[in-house]
């Protein structure tokens, strides 16, 4: 081999080695997993940064103990963590893990309240829960979550909608201090949305060819329509099929959202409401989500079940009948009505019914 070629070979080899080292080093600072998995971590009294990072590495929460120590010292020179039980997840970033550890163990201080937000709650329902439990003012919360100027000032590592944060307030259990500023409460919700869905599924979202807002909107429809887990992805498939064919979605839950009410059945007169959220009158998706979906609904929107169904109708037990033609759908409607009538009749026949 000529000297010049040997030099070039050596340069290429060295470049490859350096690229490999850089790639490996970059990987050590990434979350250990893309999947949320709660891990209980006990920090013993007197534990220092080296001890804690070793425990986290051993339990699979982080990839590299040295990387955590480096981020902790550069992100916040003063390391302080209280002994106790912490719930962490390998899909958290190193900065999120450090922040969580510095917040203190699971047992909340006496001045904090436990707030549980169920899947499918609307922004207004969440505001009411927070107000009722003394966490933050209802009107301030709604103003912050529906004012474009205030939304634009919020921090998030995913695109925020311009008009309202409906759909992006992740349903979960939270601990808040009483009289917390609304913007701080909302930032907590958004950070959780990022940690649980936007960040771990970002590659799948990109590969789907759909925007995050599209997926969250579809997921909100699924959350409000599906009553049994096995129907979520199938309903997502129906919505996807109808969108591809340019059909109206005709989702009852969107009509109720337009009316600002919640009840079991939609009446014919309800279908006349003049609103862009009325999917009986307007084609395509509504302008945005109609509720705040949980992870399973979000995953169903991301991975709709492939099938030929275009219609579904609810049965009394909460499941749905899926059909591919309008004629079959009409027959399914009659069947569901008959089942409902039978159920009502049996209730009336029961002693004391």
PASENU-947784 format. One line per 5 residues: their letters; for each residue x, y, z of N, C-alpha, C. Coordinates in steps of 0.001 Angstrom, whole numbers. Layout:
<atoms>
a = X,Y,Z,X,Y,Z,X,Y,Z | ...;
</atoms>
This chain:
<atoms>
xxxxx = 859,-1195,0,0,0,0,893,1243,0 | 541,2200,-839,1324,3421,-923,1179,4238,375 | 2239,5033,695,2188,5838,1940,963,6740,2023 | 597,7371,877,-566,8261,878,-1851,7541,1227 | -1992,6325,697,-3198,5549,990,-3230,5112,2449;
xxxxx = -2024,4766,2975,-1968,4368,4388,-2389,5521,5300 | -1969,6725,4936,-2348,7904,5734,-3860,8104,5700 | -4420,8032,4472,-5870,8224,4351,-6634,7125,5095 | -6138,5908,5031,-6789,4805,5743,-6760,5047,7249 | -5591,5535,7708,-5460,5830,9136,-6395,6956,9558;
xxxxx = -6521,7974,8696,-7415,9103,8993,-8862,8630,9047 | -9245,7809,8065,-10622,7307,8037,-10906,6438,9258 | -9942,5597,9622,-10121,4740,10794,-10259,5565,12062 | -9391,6579,12184,-9453,7444,13363,-10773,8202,13417 | -11240,8670,12253,-12528,9380,12193,-13663,8475,12623;
xxxxx = -13613,7221,12132,-14663,6263,12490,-14655,5984,13989 | -13433,5855,14540,-13326,5601,15981,-13867,6770,16786 | -13477,7990,16387,-13958,9185,17092,-15468,9322,16980 | -16020,9039,15782,-17470,9107,15590,-18177,8097,16476 | -17568,6900,16573,-18153,5874,17434,-18147,6275,18893;
xxxxx = -17006,6872,19320,-16903,7316,20711,-17914,8432,20998 | -18023,9372,20052,-18975,10483,20235,-20404,9965,20276 | -20708,9027,19382,-22055,8457,19359,-22383,7716,20640 | -21388,6944,21126,-21588,6228,22384,-21769,7206,23535 | -20934,8253,23557,-21035,9252,24621,-22377,9961,24609;
xxxxx = -22845,10326,23399,-24159,10989,23290,-25262,10080,23803 | -25152,8781,23499,-26191,7830,23914,-26290,7737,25430 | -25167,7877,26135,-25174,7741,27591,-25986,8834,28285 | -26194,9953,27596,-26954,11062,28174,-28443,11007,27809 | -28835,10016,27016,-30230,9891,26608,-31008,9050,27621;
xxxxx = -32358,9180,27643,-33155,8337,28538,-32868,6859,28297 | -32940,6064,29335,-32630,4639,29237,-33670,3876,28430 | -34860,4451,28278,-35937,3781,27550,-36876,4820,26975 | -37688,4432,26001,-38718,5301,25454,-40074,5010,26086 | -40108,4018,26951,-41376,3561,27534,-41465,3941,29000;
xxxxx = -42620,4447,29403,-42837,4778,30811,-42943,3490,31624 | -42148,3386,32676,-42177,2239,33587,-41837,2735,34983 | -42813,2823,35871,-42522,3345,37211,-41547,2454,37964 | -40513,3058,38519,-39497,2336,39283,-39383,2989,40654 | -39556,2202,41707,-39426,2720,43074,-37949,2715,43469;
xxxxx = -37450,3876,43838,-36042,4032,44197,-35958,4549,45636 | -35234,3832,46458,-35048,4236,47852,-33691,4911,47993 | -33685,6149,48459,-32449,6880,48743,-32207,6799,50247 | -31113,6178,50608,-30792,5993,52026,-30283,7290,52643 | -30476,7463,53937,-29961,8662,54625,-28457,8814,54417;
xxxxx = -28032,10015,54099,-26615,10291,53924,-26060,9928,52557 | -26895,9432,51659,-26416,9038,50336,-25929,10255,49550 | -24786,10111,48888,-24263,11208,48076,-24570,10961,46605 | -24091,11857,45769,-24387,11784,44342,-23878,10487,43726 | -22685,10054,44102,-22115,8826,43548,-22964,7613,43914;
xxxxx = -23398,7558,45172,-24218,6435,45625,-25560,6406,44912 | -26216,7559,44817,-27530,7639,44186,-27444,7264,42705 | -26435,7783,42005,-26306,7487,40577,-26062,6004,40349 | -25318,5361,41246,-25074,3923,41126,-26360,3124,41318 | -27183,3540,42270,-28470,2870,42510,-29369,3001,41284;
xxxxx = -29427,4206,40706,-30268,4434,39534,-29796,3608,38344 | -28479,3489,38183,-27944,2667,37085,-28281,1197,37313 | -28145,735,38534,-28403,-665,38859,-29873,-1031,38627 | -30777,-74,38863,-32208,-336,38690,-32704,-11,37287 | -31789,356,36385,-32159,568,34992,-32845,1885,34704;
xxxxx = -32769,2841,35635,-33415,4141,35431,-32581,5017,34502 | -31253,4868,34565,-30358,5658,33713,-29391,4716,32986 | -28771,5220,31930,-27807,4427,31175,-26425,4429,31821 | -26033,5588,32357,-24665,5752,32804,-24617,6623,34055 | -24012,6109,35117,-23942,6847,36378,-23083,8089,36251;
xxxxx = -21997,7993,35502,-21098,9139,35328,-21803,10285,34602 | -22646,9939,33609,-23374,10970,32867,-24322,11734,33796 | -24991,11012,34692,-25889,11685,35636,-25110,12618,36538 | -23961,12165,37025,-23164,12995,37922,-22663,14246,37194 | -22284,14085,35941,-21786,15228,35172,-22896,16259,34976;
xxxxx = -24109,15791,34600,-25234,16705,34386,-25632,17373,35692 | -25647,16601,36780,-26036,17147,38086,-25095,18267,38512 | -23812,18086,38291,-22843,19085,38735,-22821,20310,37833 | -23107,20110,36554,-23107,21258,35638,-24458,21976,35646 | -25523,21212,35874,-26870,21788,35882,-27146,22518,37185;
xxxxx = -26612,21965,38259,-26795,22582,39570,-25631,22139,40448 | -24723,23034,40668,-23507,22695,41402,-23750,22164,42798 | -24832,22561,43448,-25117,22117,44813,-26069,20932,44775 | -25558,19752,45030,-26378,18548,45007,-26971,18299,46383 | -28276,18162,46416,-28946,17899,47687,-30167,17037,47416;
xxxxx = -30217,15880,48042,-31367,14995,47880,-31723,14436,49252 | -33024,14453,49552,-33490,13951,50844,-33738,12449,50767 | -33463,11760,51839,-33685,10317,51897,-35178,10021,51803 | -35495,8894,51218,-36888,8496,51113,-37164,7723,49836 | -38455,7522,49558,-38894,6744,48398,-39263,7674,47246;
xxxxx = -38747,7376,46062,-39023,8154,44858,-39544,7213,43771 | -40457,7707,42960,-40909,6953,41792,-40370,7643,40548 | -39490,6941,39845,-38870,7468,38634,-39195,6544,37473 | -38762,6929,36280,-39013,6105,35091,-37827,6218,34142 | -37464,5122,33459,-36325,5178,32533,-36564,6040,31302;
xxxxx = -37793,6521,31081,-38026,7412,29935,-37817,8881,30293 | -37443,9149,31554,-37175,10518,31982,-35766,10926,31553 | -35600,12220,31218,-34268,12729,30901,-33471,12861,32193 | -32145,12990,32074,-31309,13145,33255,-31686,14397,34036 | -31984,15479,33326,-32376,16716,34002,-33686,16530,34763;
xxxxx = -34639,15785,34182,-35915,15545,34863,-35712,14684,36115 | -34821,13696,36028,-34532,12846,37181,-33910,13671,38304 | -32951,14522,37958,-32303,15371,38962,-33322,16305,39608 | -34176,16905,38774,-35199,17811,39304,-36144,17073,40228 | -36534,15848,39833,-37456,15065,40665,-36810,14718,42009;
xxxxx = -35552,14350,42004,-34866,14001,43247,-34745,15202,44173 | -34552,16371,43603,-34404,17561,44432,-35738,18073,44972 | -36853,17557,44402,-38165,17955,44909,-38500,17267,46221 | -37831,16150,46515,-38075,15433,47755,-38834,14145,47530 | -38913,13283,48555,-39544,11970,48424,-41047,12041,48204;
xxxxx = -41634,10836,47971,-43039,10730,47567,-44029,11343,48554 | -43791,11165,49844,-44735,11689,50825,-44811,13207,50698 | -45956,13737,50292,-46048,15171,50064,-46043,15961,51373 | -45489,17158,51333,-45533,18015,52524,-46974,18315,52926 | -47135,18754,54140,-48484,19002,54658,-49209,20091,53880;
xxxxx = -48446,20988,53230,-49096,22086,52528,-49393,21750,51065 | -49305,20445,50682,-49626,20042,49320,-50879,19185,49297 | -51591,19247,48177,-52805,18451,48031,-52647,17513,46842 | -53278,16367,46936,-53237,15357,45887,-54414,15606,44934 | -54102,15778,43652,-55122,16060,42646,-55070,14983,41572;
xxxxx = -56177,14289,41354,-56250,13278,40309,-57131,13778,39184 | -56583,13812,37970,-57315,14239,36783,-57612,12998,35933 | -58869,12581,35817,-59199,11391,35026,-59027,11624,33521 | -58785,10532,32782,-58720,10621,31331,-60044,11127,30784 | -59975,12013,29804,-61189,12504,29167,-61785,13741,29789;
xxxxx = -61180,14245,30866,-61675,15494,31440,-61367,16651,30487 | -62278,17594,30432,-62040,18784,29625,-61258,19809,30436 | -60797,20822,29744,-60049,21885,30392,-60871,22516,31523 | -62153,22748,31253,-63012,23362,32271,-63211,22444,33476 | -63323,21152,33234,-63464,20218,34350,-62195,20199,35207;
xxxxx = -61043,20245,34554,-59780,20279,35295,-59684,21560,36118 | -60064,22679,35505,-60030,23955,36215,-60918,23907,37452 | -62058,23261,37329,-62993,23163,38457,-62395,22316,39587 | -61760,21195,39235,-61138,20335,40250,-60041,21096,40994 | -59199,21790,40248,-58104,22537,40864,-58630,23655,41768;
xxxxx = -59678,24320,41314,-60271,25411,42096,-60914,24869,43376 | -61638,23769,43230,-62348,23195,44373,-61384,22709,45452 | -60201,22243,45043,-59227,21745,46013,-58233,22817,46465 | -58502,24060,46050,-57696,25173,46530,-56319,25286,45930 | -56086,24611,44773,-54762,24647,44153,-54521,25959,43432;
xxxxx = -55474,26367,42606,-55317,27609,41845,-56682,28160,41474 | -56727,29410,41107,-57987,30059,40763,-58503,29564,39415 | -59785,29227,39379,-60401,28685,38168,-60254,29617,36982 | -60622,30865,37150,-60632,31809,36039,-59218,32122,35548 | -58272,32228,36459,-56884,32471,36059,-56336,31284,35274;
xxxxx = -56694,30095,35710,-56249,28888,35022,-56810,28838,33609 | -58102,29096,33462,-58738,29075,32141,-58178,30169,31239 | -57926,31339,31825,-57380,32442,31036,-55995,32094,30506 | -55178,31496,31356,-53824,31134,30951,-53833,30035,29897 | -54806,29129,29986,-54857,27980,29082,-55587,28274,27777;
xxxxx = -56222,29434,27667,-56991,29743,26452,-56611,31071,25817 | -55596,31727,26340,-55150,33003,25782,-53867,32780,24981 | -53915,33111,23698,-52780,32868,22824,-51502,33522,23276 | -51589,34744,23787,-50394,35458,24233,-49748,34755,25428 | -50585,34281,26358,-50040,33586,27525,-49497,32216,27144;
xxxxx = -50169,31531,26237,-49694,30223,25784,-48331,30356,25118 | -48150,31427,24351,-46889,31634,23642,-45713,31814,24597 | -45982,32207,25836,-44901,32424,26806,-44571,31164,27612 | -45363,30114,27428,-45117,28876,28162,-43930,28118,27576 | -43297,27294,28415,-42153,26502,27995,-42587,25069,27708;
xxxxx = -42212,24557,26530,-42513,23178,26172,-41550,22730,25089 | -41212,21427,25085,-40315,20907,24062,-41092,20238,22927 | -42339,20655,22741,-43166,20205,21625,-44017,21393,21188 | -44542,21388,19968,-45323,22545,19487,-46617,22730,20286 | -46802,23909,20837,-48026,24211,21565,-49068,24792,20614;
xxxxx = -50342,24481,20826,-51389,25076,19995,-51492,26569,20252 | -52102,27278,19323,-52139,28741,19419,-53295,29256,20271 | -54417,28513,20322,-55629,29079,20944,-55948,28515,22322 | -55802,27209,22484,-56211,26576,23738,-55357,25344,23997 | -55126,25055,25267,-54335,23896,25654,-55193,22660,25883;
xxxxx = -56453,22733,25488,-57321,21555,25577,-56638,20382,24874 | -56531,19256,25573,-55907,18075,25003,-54485,17842,25460 | -53816,18900,25947,-52401,18814,26289,-52157,18792,27802 | -53219,18799,28595,-53082,18734,30052,-53198,17268,30455 | -52066,16627,30625,-52022,15166,30744,-52742,14675,32000;
xxxxx = -53708,13747,31826,-54439,13200,32976,-53524,12334,33842 | -53472,12619,35114,-52576,11893,36009,-52876,12336,37436 | -52116,11823,38384,-52208,12272,39770,-51044,13214,40050 | -51357,14376,40598,-50364,15417,40840,-50410,15849,42298 | -49306,16437,42747,-49257,17080,44061,-48933,18551,43850;
xxxxx = -49805,19405,44368,-49610,20850,44235,-49741,21515,45597 | -49020,22596,45770,-49253,23434,46945,-50494,24276,46710 | -51173,24599,47769,-52353,25450,47657,-51955,26838,47164 | -52841,27432,46386,-52651,28774,45832,-51388,28853,44956 | -51188,27814,44164,-50085,27816,43201,-50485,28669,42000;
xxxxx = -49598,29515,41484,-49936,30307,40285,-50377,29404,39135 | -51376,29849,38398,-51940,29037,37319,-50889,28630,36301 | -49990,29545,35971,-48977,29238,34960,-48059,28107,35420 | -47786,28039,36710,-46928,26984,37242,-47637,25631,37193 | -48928,25635,37487,-49718,24405,37408,-49744,23893,35973;
xxxxx = -49987,24786,35036,-50057,24402,33631,-48714,23880,33141 | -47622,24508,33567,-46300,24023,33173,-46074,22587,33652 | -46597,22259,34826,-46469,20899,35350,-47215,19910,34466 | -48429,20278,34037,-49199,19421,33140,-48464,19210,31815 | -47929,20281,31261,-47247,20200,29966,-45976,19364,30062;
xxxxx = -45245,19508,31157,-44029,18717,31344,-44371,17227,31414 | -45481,16902,32036,-45905,15508,32136,-46339,14974,30773 | -47027,15810,29983,-47423,15420,28630,-46180,15099,27795 | -45157,15922,27942,-43913,15692,27209,-43252,14395,27655 | -43188,14195,28965,-42503,13015,29498,-43224,11722,29163;
xxxxx = -44548,11749,29152,-45317,10526,28960,-45630,10220,27497 | -45717,11258,26633,-46092,10984,25244,-45237,11689,24208 | -45157,13003,24255,-44520,13758,23168,-43071,13348,22950 | -42311,13162,24033,-40897,12831,23874,-40661,11344,23591 | -41228,10416,24390,-40946,9000,24114,-41484,8503,22781;
xxxxx = -42505,9157,22232,-43100,8701,20975,-42779,9627,19801 | -41798,10497,19970,-41552,11504,18936,-41164,10889,17590 | -40407,9800,17584,-40042,9167,16325,-41257,8541,15650 | -42131,7920,16425,-43347,7324,15864,-44299,8404,15353 | -44359,9504,16057,-45198,10622,15607,-44695,11138,14268;
xxxxx = -43385,11305,14163,-42793,11787,12917,-43033,10787,11783 | -42881,9502,12084,-43055,8467,11058,-44503,8340,10610 | -45455,8746,11465,-46880,8624,11112,-47285,9585,10006 | -46498,10645,9804,-46844,11639,8796,-47937,12593,9229 | -48322,12507,10499,-49361,13390,11033,-48771,14295,12111;
xxxxx = -49368,15451,12277,-48873,16382,13278,-49284,15924,14670 | -48571,16437,15657,-48932,16135,17040,-50351,16607,17323 | -50715,17791,16820,-52053,18328,17070,-53130,17433,16461 | -52884,16910,15283,-53821,15975,14655,-54025,14758,15557 | -52929,14187,16036,-53015,12976,16852,-53722,13227,18182;
xxxxx = -53423,14351,18814,-54060,14657,20097,-55559,14896,19899 | -55922,15527,18789,-57341,15765,18502,-58074,14449,18292 | -57491,13557,17488,-58100,12240,17268,-58189,11473,18586 | -57120,11523,19384,-57107,10815,20661,-58203,11312,21596 | -58485,12606,21547,-59542,13155,22408,-60908,12614,21996;
xxxxx = -61129,12449,20693,-62383,11863,20214,-62495,10410,20669 | -61392,9686,20554,-61374,8287,20988,-61659,8183,22476 | -61012,9052,23260,-61167,9019,24719,-62622,9209,25130 | -63315,10098,24441,-64704,10390,24802,-65686,9362,24229 | -65296,8663,23160,-66199,7713,22511,-66034,6292,23038;
xxxxx = -64798,5844,23236,-64540,4461,23631,-64885,4235,25097 | -65534,3107,25352,-65886,2757,26725,-65160,1491,27183 | -64671,710,26243,-63908,-494,26581,-62558,-403,25873 | -61485,-868,26507,-60132,-690,25954,-59947,-1238,24549 | -60551,-2393,24238,-60324,-3022,22944,-60932,-2252,21778;
xxxxx = -61774,-1273,22065,-62411,-501,20993,-61593,717,20567 | -60599,1103,21346,-59899,2359,21071,-59243,2373,19690 | -58388,1390,19429,-57675,1377,18147,-58636,1168,16985 | -59731,437,17230,-60706,198,16153,-61477,1472,15825 | -61840,2238,16848,-62485,3530,16606,-61511,4462,15890;
xxxxx = -60243,4417,16268,-59234,5225,15574,-59190,4872,14096 | -59320,3572,13796,-59340,3141,12402,-60543,3660,11644 | -61706,3684,12307,-62914,4226,11672,-62721,5710,11353 | -62227,6468,12319,-62009,7898,12099,-61012,8118,10966 | -59957,7309,10944,-58949,7428,9894,-59553,7122,8521;
xxxxx = -60366,6072,8447,-61006,5704,7177,-61935,6811,6672 | -62704,7387,7574,-63645,8439,7181,-62906,9709,6742 | -61813,10037,7440,-61024,11200,7039,-60435,11001,5644 | -59938,9807,5367,-59340,9531,4064,-60373,9605,2937 | -61624,9290,3238,-62681,9316,2224,-63406,10659,2161;
xxxxx = -62998,11611,3014,-63644,12914,3015,-65041,12901,3617 | -65349,11891,4422,-66659,11788,5067,-66690,12623,6347 | -67867,13044,6745,-68006,13684,8049,-67775,12633,9135 | -67116,13032,10194,-66815,12080,11256,-68058,11683,12048 | -68974,12644,12256,-70244,12391,12961,-70000,11735,14323;
xxxxx = -69172,12391,15117,-68851,11924,16466,-69742,12642,17468 | -70539,11891,18194,-71475,12489,19151,-70759,13339,20199 | -69596,12862,20664,-68876,13579,21720,-68476,14980,21288 | -68210,15167,19998,-67833,16503,19520,-69027,17453,19566 | -70220,16915,19362,-71435,17728,19436,-71664,18188,20876;
xxxxx = -71496,17265,21817,-71664,17620,23229,-70631,18660,23657 | -69421,18559,23118,-68402,19563,23428,-68820,20925,22882 | -69387,20918,21674,-69858,22174,21078,-70975,22780,21916 | -71808,21930,22499,-72923,22398,23335,-72448,22782,24742 | -71259,22332,25114,-70754,22628,26459,-71459,21845,27529;
xxxxx = -71903,20623,27184,-72631,19800,28149,-72147,18361,28071 | -72530,17566,29054,-72148,16154,29084,-73372,15329,29478 | -73755,14418,28595,-74842,13491,28897,-74670,12237,28064 | -75470,11218,28341,-75298,9923,27708,-75696,9914,26236 | -76749,10635,25898,-77272,10546,24538,-77345,11916,23872;
xxxxx = -77128,11925,22555,-77254,13131,21749,-78605,13106,21055 | -79336,14219,21145,-80651,14313,20519,-80523,14883,19110 | -81535,14630,18279,-81483,15113,16900,-81341,16631,16839 | -81998,17327,17746,-81908,18787,17715,-80503,19272,18075 | -79753,18443,18813,-78381,18811,19163,-77488,18890,17929;
xxxxx = -77804,18094,16919,-76959,18008,15730,-76966,19288,14908 | -77878,20208,15235,-77979,21463,14487,-77098,22576,15052 | -76418,22311,16153,-75624,23366,16781,-74580,23886,15794 | -74489,25201,15697,-73576,25845,14757,-72216,26034,15426 | -71325,25111,15191,-70003,25159,15809,-69025,24382,14936;
xxxxx = -67778,24846,14832,-66777,24077,14076,-66466,22734,14727 | -66892,22568,15988,-66691,21294,16666,-67813,20295,16366 | -68848,20727,15661,-69951,19830,15291,-69533,19026,14063 | -69080,17806,14283,-68574,16984,13182,-69697,16355,12359 | -70940,16639,12707,-72066,16242,11856,-72283,17271,10746;
xxxxx = -71839,18499,10972,-72039,19569,9991,-70773,19902,9214 | -69620,19660,9819,-68352,20048,9196,-67486,18824,8934 | -66872,18794,7767,-65996,17687,7411,-64635,17847,8093 | -63944,16742,8205,-62609,16760,8788,-62636,16817,10306 | -61459,16976,10865,-61342,17051,12318,-61860,18385,12841;
xxxxx = -62310,18417,14090,-62626,19717,14701,-61349,20540,14846 | -61445,21822,15171,-60247,22689,15252,-59195,22198,16231 | -59609,21441,17218,-58657,20956,18219,-59296,19888,19075 | -58592,19390,20074,-59114,18352,20956,-60379,18786,21689 | -61184,17792,22051,-62424,18056,22792,-62294,17609,24248;
xxxxx = -61139,17070,24609,-60884,16608,25978,-59393,16344,26099 | -58985,15934,27275,-57573,15638,27505,-57394,14121,27589 | -56857,13525,26527,-56773,12061,26455,-55627,11482,27262 | -55805,10225,27685,-54753,9499,28365,-53844,8796,27371 | -52859,8083,27888,-51840,7480,27034,-52423,6446,26082;
xxxxx = -53362,5619,26544,-53893,4566,25676,-54654,5145,24489 | -55389,6212,24703,-56088,6861,23592,-55088,7505,22634 | -54041,8094,23181,-52999,8699,22342,-52306,7633,21501 | -52037,6491,22097,-51396,5402,21364,-52324,4838,20298 | -53618,4798,20584,-54576,4318,19582,-54620,5263,18384;
xxxxx = -54572,6570,18654,-54562,7543,17560,-53285,7411,16729 | -52196,7091,17390,-50914,6938,16709,-50865,5660,15880 | -51558,4621,16367,-51558,3322,15678,-52984,2820,15491 | -53752,3438,14595,-55132,2987,14364,-55159,1572,13789 | -56167,826,14163,-56301,-542,13646,-56680,-496,12162;
xxxxx = -55954,-1209,11303,-56314,-1228,9874,-57515,-2147,9621 | -58556,-1607,9034,-59761,-2376,8716,-60594,-1575,7722 | -61766,-2089,7366,-62623,-1428,6372,-63855,-794,7007 | -63922,-748,8340,-65101,-205,9006,-65221,1307,8797 | -66461,1755,8629,-66745,3182,8487,-67745,3683,9526;
xxxxx = -68344,2767,10270,-69398,3135,11221,-69223,2333,12513 | -69747,2898,13594,-69847,2150,14842,-71000,2716,15649 | -71583,1860,16471,-72696,2285,17331,-72514,1629,18687 | -72829,2369,19745,-72609,1884,21104,-73693,909,21528 | -73277,-120,22234,-74195,-1088,22839,-74374,-730,24318;
xxxxx = -75376,-1289,24975,-75610,-948,26387,-74437,-1287,27312 | -73637,-2290,26945,-72523,-2673,27820,-71287,-1813,27611 | -71375,-801,26723,-70256,92,26489,-69407,-273,25288 | -69538,-1505,24795,-68805,-1892,23596,-69517,-1336,22361 | -68900,-1497,21196,-69474,-961,19965,-69625,-2043,18904;
xxxxx = -70592,-1855,18027,-70749,-2696,16840,-70152,-1929,15675 | -69237,-2543,14966,-68547,-1898,13850,-69036,-2474,12528 | -69294,-1600,11568,-69789,-2031,10265,-69117,-1237,9145 | -69224,-1789,7916,-68543,-1177,6768,-69466,-449,5816 | -70782,-717,5887,-71742,-67,4987,-72838,619,5789;
xxxxx = -73499,1582,5144,-74572,2304,5828,-75731,1375,6166 | -76034,448,5258,-77135,-496,5501,-76840,-1366,6729 | -75597,-1856,6806,-75217,-2680,7953,-75221,-1844,9235 | -74866,-576,9093,-74878,310,10254,-76292,509,10771 | -77233,695,9870,-78622,862,10282,-79136,-374,11009;
xxxxx = -78736,-1535,10527,-79127,-2782,11201,-78483,-2848,12591 | -77233,-2379,12707,-76554,-2368,13999,-77224,-1398,14966 | -77708,-262,14449,-78424,703,15275,-79689,66,15838 | -80419,-640,14976,-81655,-1304,15433,-81335,-2357,16489 | -80247,-3074,16283,-79854,-4101,17249,-79502,-3471,18592;
xxxxx = -78735,-2382,18558,-78340,-1713,19803,-79562,-1166,20537 | -80531,-620,19783,-81758,-108,20399,-82555,-1235,21030 | -82607,-2367,20346,-83338,-3514,20887,-82676,-4009,22168 | -81363,-4064,22186,-80647,-4488,23396,-80909,-3520,24541 | -80940,-2224,24206,-81181,-1215,25239,-82603,-1334,25783;
xxxxx = -83563,-1571,24907,-84960,-1724,25328,-85120,-2960,26204 | -84452,-4044,25828,-84515,-5271,26628,-83939,-5047,28010 | -82836,-4346,28064,-82195,-4052,29346,-83108,-3204,30225 | -83758,-2204,29635,-84664,-1357,30402,-85856,-2158,30909 | -86355,-3046,30081,-87504,-3874,30471,-87148,-4787,31632;
xxxxx = -85953,-5359,31592,-85531,-6249,32672,-85366,-5471,33983 | -84897,-4239,33883,-84778,-3415,35086,-86135,-3162,35714 | -87135,-2901,34860,-88482,-2623,35365,-89116,-3867,35984 | -88721,-5045,35492,-89311,-6305,35985,-88695,-6757,37296 | -87546,-6217,37652,-86902,-6609,38905,-87707,-6113,40102;
xxx = -87738,-6883,41190,-88432,-6423,42389,-87853,-5104,42867 | -88722,-4153,43095,-88268,-2844,43548,-87752,-1975,42434 | -87772,-2470,41154,-87261,-1699,40034,-88231,-672,39601;
</atoms>
